[in-house]
Each structure stands twice: as C-alpha cells, then as structure tokens.
C-alpha cells in the first residue's frame, strides 16, 4: 500500500463516520443503511439491541429516531487502523436530546468499528455503541422547530 492510498483510506473512513451522523440527524434512513456492508451489524449492548443487514438497520434507525422529540449527535475523530481491505476504528460521541415521553438524555460514548472496503467504498461491517456516561437530568433548553434537513432560521 502506498502512503497516498493509506491517506485516501483514512479520509474515506472518516467521511463514512461523518455520513453516519449526518444521515441519522437528517432522517435519511436509506442513506444510513447504505453505509453498512450488506450483512453489516449495528449493536447497542446497553439497550440491548442488535441489527444485522441493511433492512434491519434501516428499520431500526427509523424506529429509534421516532422516539425522539429532538436529538443531536456529535462525533469526534478517534483511531483508524487499516489492514488491507479491512480496518478497525474507534470514535468518540457526545449526544443529547429529549424523548417524546419527556425524558432527557446526555450521553458520552464510543463507537467501536470494523470497516470493509466494498466496490463502492468503505462500509461498516460492524458498529458497536458503548455508553460511558449517561445523565438523565431534564435539559433546560428547547428545540427550534425546524424540519429535518432545513437550516435553522
């Protein structure tokens, strides 16, 4: 592997992680599911929940997002270790939001990832969500009523 290829792979994997957050935040469930390999897995042991394959992942993100009145996720870069056409990675997550039932959540977490190079770019072969901190104190703020995908006024 050339140094240029390693740099390109890292940029593509980082873009994949950014697309995950953006697709979820923008309620683009088809795009969200397409970020996983066909038999990819999305796991959240703290719930516990596990979704295998794009159809389950797409249904899961739509169902999960429907529970939130509002939700914000920011992901911070972590490590990426590339081994040919596979890679391992970890990224750091801050989330907050309010559920439609009124409960609030502030989470700090990690994503533990496995990636695979596909014909159309890098995909998640596995994404495991590990919550490290959870605060359920009611959030003081309120959401702006902006439709998904539209900039706030």
Secondary structure, DSSP 8 states (H G I E B T S, - for coil): --HHHHHHHHHHHHHHHHHHHHHHHTT-HHHHHHTEEEEEEEEETTTTEEEESHHHHHHHHHHHHTTEEEEEEEEEEEEEEEETTEEEEEEEEEEEEEETTS-EEEEEEEEEEEEEEETTEEEEEEEEEEEEEEE-S--S-------TTS---
